Amino acid sequence: MERRAEADELGAAERDVLALERRGFLGPGAKERAIREELDLSPVRYYQLLNALLDDPRALAHDPVTVNRLRRVREARRGER
């Protein structure tokens, strides 16, 4: 049963992506700099991971406020196209 619980939880890297997304950033380039320095990811890879997390039920269970906010932003942008 414990093995199943582990499979239902996000990994550390996934939790770190959501944690960074919760933060506010001031100034141009601050978020991209944090992505590179703190997560050691390119911004393109970061946004790929983030977008995949928005469709992951584990991410929703871990941080519903952030995931739902980002889903709304994503849907609004899709509607603009």
C-alpha positions as CSV (number, residue, x, y, z in Angstrom):
1,M,0.0,0.0,0.0
2,E,2.9,2.4,0.8
3,R,4.2,1.9,-2.8
4,R,0.9,3.1,-4.2
5,A,1.1,6.2,-2.0
6,E,4.5,7.0,-3.5
7,A,3.2,6.7,-7.0
8,D,0.4,9.1,-6.2
9,E,2.8,11.9,-5.1
10,L,4.8,14.3,-7.2
11,G,8.5,14.1,-7.3
12,A,10.8,16.8,-5.8
13,A,11.4,18.4,-9.2
14,E,7.7,18.6,-10.0
15,R,7.0,20.1,-6.5
16,D,9.9,22.6,-7.1
17,V,8.3,23.7,-10.4
18,L,5.0,24.4,-8.7
19,A,6.7,26.2,-5.8
20,L,8.5,28.5,-8.2
21,E,5.3,29.2,-10.0
22,R,3.6,30.3,-6.8
23,R,6.2,33.0,-6.3
24,G,5.9,36.6,-7.6
25,F,8.7,38.0,-9.6
26,L,9.6,41.7,-10.0
27,G,11.4,43.0,-13.1
28,P,12.0,41.5,-16.5
29,G,14.0,38.3,-16.6
30,A,13.7,37.6,-12.8
31,K,11.6,34.5,-13.3
32,E,13.8,33.1,-16.1
33,R,16.9,33.7,-14.0
34,A,15.3,31.9,-11.1
35,I,14.4,29.0,-13.4
36,R,18.0,28.6,-14.5
37,E,19.7,29.2,-11.2
38,E,17.3,27.4,-8.8
39,L,16.0,24.5,-11.0
40,D,18.9,24.2,-13.4
41,L,16.4,24.2,-16.3
42,S,16.1,26.2,-19.5
43,P,12.9,28.3,-19.5
44,V,11.6,26.3,-22.5
45,R,12.0,23.0,-20.6
46,Y,10.5,24.6,-17.4
47,Y,7.3,25.6,-19.3
48,Q,7.1,22.2,-20.9
49,L,7.1,20.6,-17.5
50,L,4.7,23.1,-16.1
51,N,2.2,22.6,-18.9
52,A,2.3,18.8,-18.4
53,L,1.8,19.3,-14.6
54,L,-1.4,21.3,-15.3
55,D,-2.9,18.1,-16.7
56,D,-1.6,15.9,-13.9
57,P,-4.2,15.0,-11.2
58,R,-1.3,14.6,-8.7
59,A,-0.3,18.3,-9.2
60,L,-3.9,19.3,-8.7
61,A,-4.0,17.4,-5.4
62,H,-0.7,18.8,-4.3
63,D,-1.4,22.5,-5.1
64,P,-5.0,23.1,-6.3
65,V,-4.9,26.9,-6.0
66,T,-1.8,27.3,-8.3
67,V,-2.9,24.6,-10.7
68,N,-6.4,25.9,-11.1
69,R,-5.1,29.5,-11.6
70,L,-2.7,28.4,-14.3
71,R,-5.3,26.3,-16.0
72,R,-7.6,29.4,-16.2
73,V,-4.7,31.4,-17.7
74,R,-4.0,28.7,-20.2
75,E,-7.6,28.5,-21.3
76,A,-7.9,32.2,-21.6
77,R,-4.8,32.3,-23.9
78,R,-6.2,29.5,-26.0
79,G,-9.4,31.4,-26.3
80,E,-7.5,34.4,-27.7
81,R,-6.1,32.4,-30.5
